[in-house]
């Protein structure tokens, strides 16, 4: 229906909350800080598991310098949510 906006219920993705540089990159420490800020224990293993899951789903890729970059797939999925 034109003019009707549908929104999804549920929490915002932690990946959406991670601050990135101008190229869409972020560090492991950035992911760990967001994970901790959401009320989770500061557990590096759990943050690493999150990053591995995002990589497996195609949302991030690991750069040669050890940083992570949000992929086009994640950006296009965000666009479809609106």
NULO-559814 format. One record per residue: z, x, y of N, C-alpha, C, O in turn; residue in one letter; residue number from 1. Coordinates in steps of 0.2 Angstrom, whole numbers, m for minus. Example, Ala and Ser with C-alpha at 12.3 -4.5 7.8 and 13.67 -1.06 7.14 Angstrom:
BEGIN
MIZA   n.up  n.east  n.north  ca.up  ca.east  ca.north   c.up  c.east  c.north   o.up  o.east  o.north  rest   nr
MIZA     39      66      m28     39       62       m22     39      66      m16     42      71      m17     a    1
MIZA     35      64      m11     36       68        m5     39      64        0     40      67        6     s    2
***
This chain:
BEGIN
MIZA   n.up  n.east  n.north  ca.up  ca.east  ca.north   c.up  c.east  c.north   o.up  o.east  o.north  rest   nr
MIZA      0       4       m6      0        0         0      0       4        6      4       9        7     x    1
MIZA     m5       4       11     m5        8        17      1       7       21      4       1       22     x    2
MIZA      4      12       24     10       12        28     16      12       25     22      12       28     x    3
MIZA     16      12       18     22       12        14     24      19       12     19      22        9     x    4
MIZA     29      22       13     31       28        11     36      28        5     41      25        5     x    5
MIZA     34      32        0     38       32        m6     42      39       m6     38      44       m5     x    6
MIZA     48      39       m7     52       45        m8     55      45      m14     56      40      m18     x    7
MIZA     56      52      m17     59       53       m23     66      54      m22     69      57      m17     x    8
MIZA     70      51      m26     77       52       m26     79      58      m30     75      60      m34     x    9
MIZA     85      61      m28     87       67       m32     88      73      m27     86      72      m21     x   10
MIZA     91      78      m30     92       84       m26     86      88      m24     81      88      m28     x   11
MIZA     86      91      m18     81       95       m16     81     101      m21     86     104      m23     x   12
MIZA     75     104      m22     75      110       m27     78     116      m23     77     117      m17     x   13
MIZA     81     120      m27     84      126       m24     78     131      m22     79     134      m17     x   14
MIZA     73     130      m25     67      135       m23     65     133      m16     63     137      m12     x   15
MIZA     65     126      m14     63      124        m8     68     127       m2     66     127        4     x   16
MIZA     74     128       m4     79      130         1     80     137        2     83     140        7     x   17
MIZA     76     141       m2     77      149        m2     73     151        4     67     149        5     x   18
MIZA     76     154        9     72      157        15     67     162       13     68     167        8     x   19
MIZA     61     162       16     56      167        14     53     170       20     54     168       26     x   20
MIZA     50     176       19     47      180        25     40     176       26     39     171       23     x   21
MIZA     37     179       31     30      176        33     25     175       27     20     172       28     x   22
MIZA     26     179       22     21      179        16     24     175       10     21     175        5     x   23
MIZA     29     171       11     32      167         6     36     171        1     37     168       m5     x   24
MIZA     38     177        3     42      181        m2     49     180       m1     52     179        5     x   25
MIZA     53     181       m6     60      182        m6     63     186      m11     60     188      m16     x   26
MIZA     69     188      m11     73      193       m15     77     189      m20     79     183      m19     x   27
MIZA     79     193      m25     84      190       m30     90     189      m27     93     183      m28     x   28
MIZA     92     193      m22     99      191       m18     98     185      m14    103     181      m14     x   29
MIZA     92     183      m11     91      177        m8     92     171      m13     96     166      m11     x   30
MIZA     90     172      m19     90      166       m24     98     166      m26    100     160      m27     x   31
MIZA    101     171      m27    108      171       m29    112     168      m23    117     164      m25     x   32
MIZA    111     169      m17    115      166       m11    114     159      m11    119     155      m10     x   33
MIZA    108     156      m12    106      149       m12    110     146      m18    113     141      m17     x   34
MIZA    110     149      m23    113      146       m30    120     146      m28    123     141      m30     x   35
MIZA    123     151      m25    131      151       m24    132     146      m18    137     143      m19     x   36
MIZA    128     145      m13    129      141        m8    129     133      m10    132     129       m7     x   37
MIZA    126     132      m16    126      125       m18    132     123      m23    132     118      m26     x   38
MIZA    137     128      m22    143      126       m26    143     129      m33    148     128      m37     x   39
MIZA    138     133      m35    138      136       m41    142     143      m41    143     146      m35     x   40
MIZA    145     145      m46    148      152       m46    143     157      m45    137     157      m47     x   41
MIZA    145     163      m42    140      168       m40    139     172      m47    142     177      m48     x   42
MIZA    134     169      m51    133      172       m57    126     175      m57    121     171      m58     x   43
MIZA    125     181      m57    118      184       m57    114     182      m63    108     181      m62     x   44
MIZA    117     181      m69    113      179       m75    110     172      m74    104     171      m76     x   45
MIZA    114     168      m71    111      161       m70    106     161      m65    101     157      m66     x   46
MIZA    106     165      m60    101      165       m55     95     168      m58     89     166      m56     x   47
MIZA     96     173      m62     90      176       m65     87     171      m70     80     171      m70     x   48
MIZA     90     167      m73     88      162       m78     83     157      m73     78     155      m76     x   49
MIZA     86     155      m67     82      151       m63     75     154      m61     70     151      m62     x   50
MIZA     76     160      m59     69      164       m57     65     164      m63     58     163      m62     x   51
MIZA     67     165      m69     63      166       m75     60     159      m77     54     158      m78     x   52
MIZA     64     153      m76     61      147       m77     55     145      m72     50     142      m73     x   53
MIZA     57     147      m65     52      146       m60     45     150      m62     40     147      m61     x   54
MIZA     46     156      m64     40      160       m66     36     157      m72     30     156      m71     x   55
MIZA     40     154      m77     37      151       m82     33     145      m80     28     143      m83     x   56
MIZA     36     141      m76     32      135       m73     27     136      m68     23     132      m66     x   57
MIZA     26     143      m66     21      144       m62     23     143      m54     18     143      m50     x   58
MIZA     29     143      m53     31      141       m46     32     148      m42     31     148      m36     x   59
MIZA     33     153      m45     34      160       m42     31     165      m46     30     164      m52     x   60
MIZA     29     171      m43     27      177       m46     31     183      m44     33     183      m38     x   61
MIZA     32     187      m48     36      193       m46     31     198      m44     26     200      m47     x   62
MIZA     33     201      m38     29      206       m35     30     213      m37     36     214      m40     x   63
MIZA     26     218      m36     28      225       m39     34     228      m36     37     232      m39     x   64
MIZA     36     226      m30     41      228       m26     48     225      m28     53     226      m25     x   65
MIZA     48     221      m33     54      217       m36     55     211      m33     60     207      m35     x   66
MIZA     52     209      m27     53      203       m24     49     197      m27     45     199      m32     x   67
MIZA     50     191      m25     47      185       m28     43     182      m23     44     182      m17     x   68
MIZA     37     179      m25     33      175       m20     32     168      m23     30     167      m29     x   69
MIZA     33     163      m19     31      156       m20     23     156      m21     20     159      m17     x   70
MIZA     21     152      m27     14      152       m28     11     146      m25     14     142      m22     x   71
MIZA      4     146      m25      0      140       m22      2     134      m26      2     129      m23     x   72
MIZA      3     135      m33      5      129       m37     11     126      m34     11     119      m34     x   73
MIZA     16     129      m32     22      126       m29     21     123      m23     23     118      m21     x   74
MIZA     17     126      m19     15      123       m12     11     117      m13     13     112      m10     x   75
MIZA      6     117      m18      3      110       m19      7     105      m22      6      99      m21     x   76
MIZA     12     107      m26     16      102       m29     21      99      m24     22      93      m24     x   77
MIZA     23     103      m19     27      100       m13     22      95       m9     25      90       m7     x   78
MIZA     16      97       m8     12       92        m4     11      86       m8     10      80       m5     x   79
MIZA     11      86      m15     10       79       m18     16      75      m18     16      69      m20     x   80
MIZA     22      78      m17     28       74       m17     28      70      m11     33      65      m11     x   81
MIZA     24      71       m6     25       67         1     21      61        1     21      57        5     x   82
***
